[in-house]
Amino acid sequence: MLHLAYSRRVLRFNFPARTSRGALTEHYAYYLRLTDTAQPGREGVGEAAPLAGLSPDYGPDTETRIREFCRQFNQRQLAALSPAAAAALVPAELPALRFALETAALDLEQGGRRQLFDSPFSRGQAGIAINGLVWMGDAAFMREQIRKKLAEGYSCLKLKIGGIDFATELRLLAEIRAVAGPEQLTLRVDANGAFAPAEALDRLGQLARFALHSIEQPIRSGQWADMARVCRESPVPVALDEELIGVTDTQQQQALLDQIRPAYIILKPTLLGGLAATRHWIALAEARGIRWWLTSALESNVGLNAISQFAAQAAPPDFPQGLGTGQLYSNNVAAPLTIRGGQLHYEPDLGWGSLE
């Protein structure tokens, strides 16, 4: 018989994570813990970590909702649960919880070892290329992050922009390009919807001189006609991010991609409703010639590991993924995830720490 419980961890940032929604100093992660009386000693773990200001299921009643979900789950007295059936048990409007139950079921199915997919990555034989993330902040703070990431050997950097004066952000990009040209360093920027539709194309024109790989969400989500125009006329390839959140109906997803026609979409399983939901977006995008990459959404190492394991067998090789967030916390769950030379590695021999 299956049994579902949860534990909670308050994650503390090494520095305030400045986003377009404000500065975050801590983040709550809830770990769904799935056990089976027929398999004593095994535990499948999945993480629900709704993100303030973005996740549809974030709110003051998050823990109450998770506790009640566990109670109702246990009342079902299930003898087995596939990852697909697990996802179907959770309403689409609770994407973080759906991701957690789906990955907990997958982990239990694979032996409860946090190795959700068999790949060279999960066996410790290969790394995943990732972008180095540079957070919003004042110029000195961002400049120090850039210096450190370049010294660590990243070949792709992603800068959060829109949080300080645009002229200052342009100067920071110029400083980077003075050190490393586009043949040495790929540059991505994420505006988090900071540009007004009327100014977006002018700003994109100014950004274009830095040979950027892409810009994520230049204007706020929900403005399909404006975003379609920006994608059509922008000299910088546009990637959709927040635009995908909460769009769960297949016809609406198709309409969004057909109207906006972005160059890329950014996939965050915690915000989209899990791995199956992410695969669905991938299929829709690839059918339209739209490229994609995966990004974590400030999960702890538990959720980051699940996304990384998925990325290792689903994403194009050598295309940098957004999976460098594990170092953001001072009290993250100890995990066999390490970063070397701009790549994320899984080292099975290192083992996992306590979830408490």
C-alpha positions in Angstrom: 0.0 0.0 0.0 1.3 3.4 -0.9 1.6 6.2 1.7 2.3 9.9 1.1 3.8 12.3 3.6 5.6 15.6 3.3 8.3 17.6 5.0 9.2 21.3 4.7 12.5 23.1 4.3 13.1 26.9 4.5 15.8 27.7 2.0 17.9 30.8 2.7 19.5 32.7 -0.2 23.2 33.5 0.0 22.2 37.0 -1.0 18.7 38.5 -1.7 17.6 37.2 -5.1 16.4 40.3 -6.9 13.7 39.5 -9.4 11.2 41.7 -11.2 8.7 40.7 -8.4 11.0 42.0 -5.6 13.9 40.7 -3.5 13.6 37.2 -2.1 15.5 36.3 1.1 14.1 32.8 1.6 12.1 30.2 -0.3 9.9 27.3 0.9 10.3 23.8 -0.4 7.9 21.0 0.4 9.1 17.4 -0.2 6.5 14.8 -1.0 7.7 11.4 0.3 6.1 8.4 -1.3 6.6 4.9 0.3 5.2 1.5 -0.4 4.7 -1.2 2.2 5.6 -3.8 -0.5 9.0 -2.1 -0.9 10.3 -1.4 2.6 13.3 0.9 2.8 12.5 2.7 -0.5 11.2 6.3 -0.6 10.4 8.3 -3.7 10.9 12.1 -3.2 9.5 15.0 -5.2 9.7 18.7 -4.6 6.9 21.2 -4.6 8.4 24.7 -4.3 5.9 27.3 -5.7 7.6 30.5 -6.5 6.2 33.8 -5.2 4.7 36.0 -7.8 4.9 33.3 -10.6 3.5 29.9 -9.5 -0.3 29.6 -9.8 -0.2 27.5 -6.6 1.8 29.9 -4.4 0.0 31.4 -1.5 -0.5 31.5 2.3 -2.5 28.2 2.2 0.2 26.2 0.3 1.2 24.0 3.2 -2.5 23.4 4.2 -3.3 22.4 0.6 -0.3 19.9 0.5 -1.3 18.4 3.9 -4.9 17.9 2.7 -3.7 16.4 -0.6 -1.6 13.9 1.3 -4.6 13.0 3.5 -6.8 12.5 0.5 -4.1 10.5 -1.3 -3.8 8.1 1.6 -7.5 7.6 1.7 -7.4 6.1 -1.8 -5.3 3.2 -0.5 -3.5 2.8 -3.8 -1.4 -0.3 -4.4 0.6 1.2 -7.3 1.1 4.5 -9.0 2.8 5.2 -12.3 4.3 8.7 -12.9 1.6 9.3 -15.6 -1.2 8.4 -13.1 0.5 10.5 -10.4 0.4 13.6 -12.7 -3.3 13.0 -13.5 -4.2 13.0 -9.7 -3.2 16.6 -9.3 -5.3 19.5 -10.9 -3.5 21.4 -13.6 -3.8 24.6 -11.6 -1.4 23.1 -9.0 1.7 22.7 -11.2 4.3 22.5 -8.5 2.4 19.9 -6.6 1.9 17.9 -9.8 5.6 18.0 -10.5 6.4 16.8 -7.0 4.0 13.8 -7.1 5.0 12.8 -10.6 8.8 12.9 -9.8 8.2 11.1 -6.4 6.4 8.3 -8.2 9.2 8.2 -10.8 11.8 8.1 -8.1 10.1 5.3 -6.2 9.6 3.3 -9.5 13.4 3.6 -10.1 14.4 2.4 -6.6 14.3 5.6 -4.5 17.9 6.6 -5.4 17.2 10.1 -6.9 18.3 8.6 -10.3 15.1 9.1 -12.3 16.5 8.3 -15.7 19.4 6.1 -16.8 21.9 8.2 -18.8 25.6 9.0 -18.8 24.8 12.0 -16.6 23.0 9.9 -13.9 25.9 7.4 -14.0 28.4 10.1 -13.5 29.9 9.8 -16.9 29.0 13.1 -18.5 28.0 16.6 -17.6 25.3 19.0 -18.8 26.3 22.3 -20.3 24.7 25.1 -18.3 24.6 28.9 -18.4 26.1 30.9 -15.6 23.4 33.0 -14.0 24.1 36.7 -13.2 21.4 38.1 -10.9 19.9 41.6 -10.9 21.5 44.1 -8.5 23.6 47.2 -8.6 26.4 47.5 -11.1 29.1 46.5 -8.6 27.2 43.4 -7.5 26.5 42.3 -11.1 30.1 43.1 -12.2 31.5 40.8 -9.4 29.2 38.0 -10.5 30.3 38.3 -14.1 34.0 38.3 -13.1 33.5 35.2 -11.0 31.5 33.3 -13.7 34.1 34.0 -16.4 36.8 32.9 -14.1 34.9 29.6 -13.4 35.0 28.8 -17.1 31.4 29.3 -18.3 31.0 29.6 -22.1 27.4 30.9 -21.7 26.2 33.6 -19.4 22.6 34.7 -18.7 22.1 38.2 -17.2 18.9 39.3 -15.5 18.2 42.8 -16.8 15.5 45.4 -16.3 16.2 45.8 -12.6 18.6 48.8 -12.8 19.2 51.7 -15.2 19.2 50.4 -18.8 22.3 52.5 -19.7 24.2 50.8 -16.9 23.1 47.4 -18.1 24.3 48.3 -21.6 27.7 49.2 -20.1 27.9 45.9 -18.3 27.3 44.1 -21.5 29.9 46.2 -23.2 32.4 45.2 -20.5 31.7 41.6 -21.0 32.1 41.8 -24.8 35.4 43.7 -24.3 36.7 40.6 -22.5 35.0 37.9 -24.6 33.6 38.1 -28.1 30.6 36.1 -29.3 32.9 33.3 -30.6 34.1 32.8 -27.0 31.1 33.5 -24.9 27.4 33.1 -25.5 25.3 35.8 -23.9 21.6 35.5 -22.9 19.5 38.1 -21.2 16.3 37.9 -19.3 14.1 41.0 -19.0 11.3 39.3 -17.0 8.8 41.5 -18.9 10.5 44.7 -17.9 10.1 46.6 -21.2 6.9 48.4 -22.2 5.7 47.3 -25.7 6.2 50.8 -27.1 9.9 50.8 -26.1 10.8 47.2 -26.5 12.0 47.3 -30.1 14.2 50.3 -29.5 15.8 48.6 -26.6 16.3 45.4 -28.5 18.0 47.4 -31.2 20.5 48.7 -28.6 21.0 45.2 -27.2 21.6 43.7 -30.7 25.1 45.2 -31.0 26.3 42.7 -28.3 25.5 39.7 -30.5 23.1 38.2 -27.9 21.9 34.6 -28.2 18.4 35.5 -27.0 16.3 37.7 -24.7 13.7 36.1 -22.5 10.3 37.7 -22.1 11.1 41.3 -23.1 7.5 42.4 -22.4 5.0 41.2 -19.8 3.1 38.0 -20.6 -0.5 38.1 -21.8 0.1 40.6 -24.6 0.1 38.2 -27.5 -0.3 40.7 -30.3 2.4 42.9 -29.0 4.7 39.9 -28.3 4.1 38.6 -31.8 5.2 41.9 -33.3 8.3 42.0 -31.1 9.2 38.5 -32.1 8.7 39.3 -35.8 10.7 42.5 -35.8 13.3 42.0 -33.0 17.0 41.9 -34.1 17.5 39.7 -31.1 15.9 36.2 -31.0 13.1 36.1 -28.4 12.3 33.4 -25.9 9.0 33.0 -24.1 9.2 32.2 -20.4 6.4 33.6 -18.1 4.1 33.5 -21.2 3.7 29.8 -20.8 2.7 29.7 -17.2 -0.9 28.8 -16.6 -1.6 27.9 -20.3 -2.6 24.2 -19.8 -5.2 23.7 -22.6 -3.6 22.2 -25.7 -5.6 24.3 -28.1 -4.6 27.5 -26.2 -1.0 26.3 -26.2 -1.1 25.8 -29.9 -2.7 29.2 -30.5 -0.1 30.9 -28.4 2.8 29.4 -30.3 1.1 29.9 -33.7 0.4 33.6 -33.0 3.6 34.6 -31.3 6.1 32.4 -33.1 9.0 32.9 -30.8 12.5 31.6 -31.6 12.7 29.7 -28.3 10.6 28.7 -25.3 11.9 28.3 -21.8 10.6 25.3 -19.9 10.3 25.2 -16.1 8.6 22.0 -14.9 7.7 23.4 -11.5 5.7 26.2 -13.2 4.3 24.1 -16.1 3.0 21.1 -14.2 5.8 18.5 -14.3 7.8 16.4 -16.8 4.9 15.1 -18.9 3.6 18.6 -19.3 7.0 19.8 -20.3 7.3 17.0 -22.9 4.0 18.2 -24.3 5.3 21.7 -24.8 8.5 20.3 -26.4 6.4 18.3 -28.9 4.3 21.4 -29.8 7.4 23.6 -30.2 9.4 21.1 -32.3 6.5 20.6 -34.6 6.7 24.4 -35.3 10.5 24.6 -35.6 10.7 26.4 -32.2 13.8 25.6 -30.1 13.8 25.2 -26.4 15.8 24.7 -23.2 15.1 23.8 -19.6 15.5 26.0 -16.6 15.1 25.4 -12.9 12.8 27.8 -10.9 14.8 28.2 -7.7 14.0 24.7 -6.5 16.4 23.1 -3.9 18.7 20.4 -5.1 15.9 17.8 -5.0 13.9 19.5 -7.7 17.0 20.7 -9.6 18.2 17.1 -9.7 14.9 15.9 -11.2 15.0 18.5 -13.9 18.6 17.8 -14.6 18.0 14.1 -14.9 15.2 14.9 -17.4 17.4 17.3 -19.3 20.2 14.8 -19.7 18.0 12.5 -21.7 15.7 15.0 -23.4 17.6 18.1 -24.3 20.0 18.6 -27.2 23.6 17.9 -26.2 26.0 20.8 -25.7 23.1 23.4 -25.7 23.4 25.2 -22.3 20.5 24.6 -20.0 19.5 26.9 -17.1 20.4 24.6 -14.3 23.0 26.5 -12.3 20.8 27.6 -9.3 21.9 25.0 -6.8 24.6 27.3 -5.3 22.1 30.1 -4.5 21.2 28.7 -1.0 23.3 28.6 2.2 21.3 25.5 3.5 20.5 23.5 0.3 20.0 19.8 0.6 23.4 18.1 0.3 23.4 16.4 -3.1 25.8 14.8 -5.6 25.4 17.7 -8.0 28.6 19.6 -8.7 29.6 22.3 -11.3 32.9 22.2 -13.1 33.9 24.3 -16.0 30.4 25.5 -16.8 28.9 22.0 -16.7 26.6 20.3 -14.1 27.7 16.9 -13.0 26.0 14.1 -11.0 28.4 12.1 -8.9 26.5 9.1 -7.4 29.2 8.2 -4.9 28.7 11.5 -3.0 25.2 10.6 -1.8 22.4 12.7 -0.5 21.9 14.6 2.7 18.8 14.8 5.0 15.7 16.5 3.7 14.9 17.9 7.2 
